[in-house]
Amino acid sequence: MCGIAGFCGKEICPETGKERWIQILEKMNQVQKRRGPDDEGTYLTRGCGLAHVRLSIIDLAGGHQPMIKKQGNRECAIVFNGEIYNMNPLRKELEKEGAVFVTASDTEVLLNGFFLHGWQYVKKLNGIFAIAFWDGKEKTLTLFRDRLGVKPLFYTKAGETLVFASELKGLFAYPETEAVLDREGLCEIFALGPAKTCGSGVFKGMKEVLPGHFLQIRGEDIKEIPYWELKSIPHEDCFEKTVEKTAFLVEDAVKMQMLSDIPISTFLSGGVDSSLVTAICARELKKQGKVLNTFSFDFEGNQKYFRANGFQPSQDRPWVEEMVKYAGTNHRYLECDNRKLADALYQAVDARDLPCMADVESSMLYFCSRVVDYNKVTLTGECADEIFGGYPWFHKKEAFEQEAFPWSPSMEPRKALLSEELTQNLHMEEYAKAAYEKTIRETPVLFGENSMEKRRREIAYLNLKWFMITLLDRMDRTSMYSGLEARVPLADHRIVEYVWNVPWEMKCPGGIVKGLLRNAGEGKLPKEVLWRKKSPYPKTYHPEYERMLGRRLLEVVSDTKAPIRELIDSRKVKRFTESPSDYGKPWYGQLMAGPQMLAFMLQVNYWLEKYRIRIQL
């Protein structure tokens, strides 16, 4: 994993301003250095500059970027963030076509592939990626993003120059960019956050390359073109065949994503998703005489303060212990205390460049910072719930009847601390409703499907395009901020394509949540783990944590210079901190309730101050 950045425009002329352009590229590298602490490089030519910071995973010695290929009067260059899991078969194909390789890296596979086949080559890739490919002969820069948006890629215009970077902070390193938050950006934060509209960069004028798309820049002409999309087609396999294919795809994806020149690890919660990934990895490493490192996460005091509820029916540790014994892994239990959790809220903003999932995100960032002491590559069970229908809203009547995002059905909790003037100006309900309805219109329909199944498909599409993207962003930023590469094998696009068209009675046979995945895991896990009731990512139940957040937010609103004061009502904050939180009614997803609202507002204030954001209403 790495960080990429650069710019493209007719004013870029090395002959007259080389030192200035190189300094800009180096600054873009500097601000994204946490994504790639092992190496860095720049490339400058007339019309284009590329920058790269590297976390060395494949071909440790020979994978330096930017990577350049010259042939005749044509020169091409590439920078790449991600992993291409099918790089070995692709390399063999290219060698048969006459391509010559001087490294063992997947970057050179991409360089040769695009050099020979143009943008169409992206359709051959199985992986997670953000790529910038410069063709010097055509004077064209092409920006690619992977199918599901695992790897980030932002861009903006500075005058006539297009600027791009893996993270928003990379764009701000370019001299002519500014952090401006207009009405639309405020709605992204308060009406949709911690989610955001696909393609939005939240800041005024900043965008993100859409998943499954590429951006082609030639002179002043900019085109955004899709190369992949989900298609709804009739599912023709019987249940037994469906289970067989799903089992193959899951196993194949995990084994492909074990590709690494350094040792891998897994996150292990004891749930079916991470346990399946762990079991496959442990078995494959055992064949090589190796033992898999695994990690699980919890919070100080949860043994004492945990309260079972509809979202989290049980604690994870007994199930983790069962899996460690079963798979024979080298396991470490990592724990976070209240102060570290609260302090990491601000680092989580540094990592995401936006207010995010509060302590759900800051805790992951803290745990990633601990994991990297032992391993630089890890595989997770992320995305199974979105793909296989694991969340409560796939099953509840309310989600089918409400015309709203099922993880955020009401705007009232979001307004709990905001000033009346702000909420009247923003029209948050209308903004969220428009975003929801646009996604519903884009849902791929299947002709002849009844109204119930049509609605299920809409809910599934909302999850893939919104909720899953938010969690993928969380995983990317928290891991890369720590110099850790986190992989998501269950989000392999082949799994998504296949399971998307599997009928609900096969995804959830007999009403069993994620029953298809569980059936596909038969023989790979202990029965009690395989059929365990779902429990989400853990959170702290320690009462002192919420009290700490309340004190911190009261201190913020008492400061006349605090930028959030013009957005929230200090009287509402005081009342909110004096009343007990309702853990049963989250305002986003399953985990973000009263304490997370306080944490989110602390993040917003820190963000406004650190990024020197100018609000433009």
Secondary structure as UniProt FT lines:
FT   STRAND          2..8
FT   TURN            10..11
FT   HELIX           14..31
FT   HELIX           33..35
FT   STRAND          39..45
FT   TURN            46..47
FT   STRAND          48..54
FT   TURN            60..62
FT   STRAND          67..71
FT   TURN            72..73
FT   STRAND          74..84
FT   TURN            85..86
FT   HELIX           87..96
FT   TURN            97..98
FT   HELIX           106..117
FT   HELIX           118..124
FT   STRAND          127..135
FT   TURN            136..139
FT   STRAND          140..145
FT   TURN            147..148
FT   STRAND          154..158
FT   TURN            159..160
FT   STRAND          161..165
FT   HELIX           168..172
FT   TURN            175..176
FT   STRAND          180..182
FT   HELIX           183..187
FT   HELIX           188..192
FT   TURN            193..194
FT   TURN            198..199
FT   TURN            204..205
FT   STRAND          206..208
FT   TURN            211..212
FT   STRAND          213..218
FT   TURN            219..220
FT   STRAND          221..226
FT   HELIX           239..256
FT   TURN            257..258
FT   STRAND          264..267
FT   HELIX           272..287
FT   TURN            288..289
FT   STRAND          293..299
FT   TURN            300..301
FT   HELIX           302..305
FT   HELIX           317..327
FT   STRAND          330..336
FT   HELIX           338..352
FT   HELIX           358..371
FT   TURN            372..374
FT   STRAND          377..379
FT   TURN            382..383
FT   HELIX           384..388
FT   HELIX           392..394
FT   HELIX           397..401
FT   TURN            406..407
FT   HELIX           413..415
FT   TURN            416..417
FT   HELIX           420..426
FT   HELIX           428..442
FT   TURN            447..448
FT   HELIX           451..462
FT   HELIX           463..467
FT   HELIX           468..481
FT   TURN            482..483
FT   STRAND          485..487
FT   HELIX           489..491
FT   HELIX           493..500
FT   HELIX           504..507
FT   HELIX           509..511
FT   TURN            513..514
FT   HELIX           515..520
FT   TURN            521..524
FT   HELIX           527..530
FT   HELIX           543..557
FT   TURN            560..561
FT   HELIX           563..566
FT   HELIX           570..578
FT   TURN            583..584
FT   TURN            589..591
FT   HELIX           594..610
FT   TURN            611..612
FT   STRAND          614..616
//
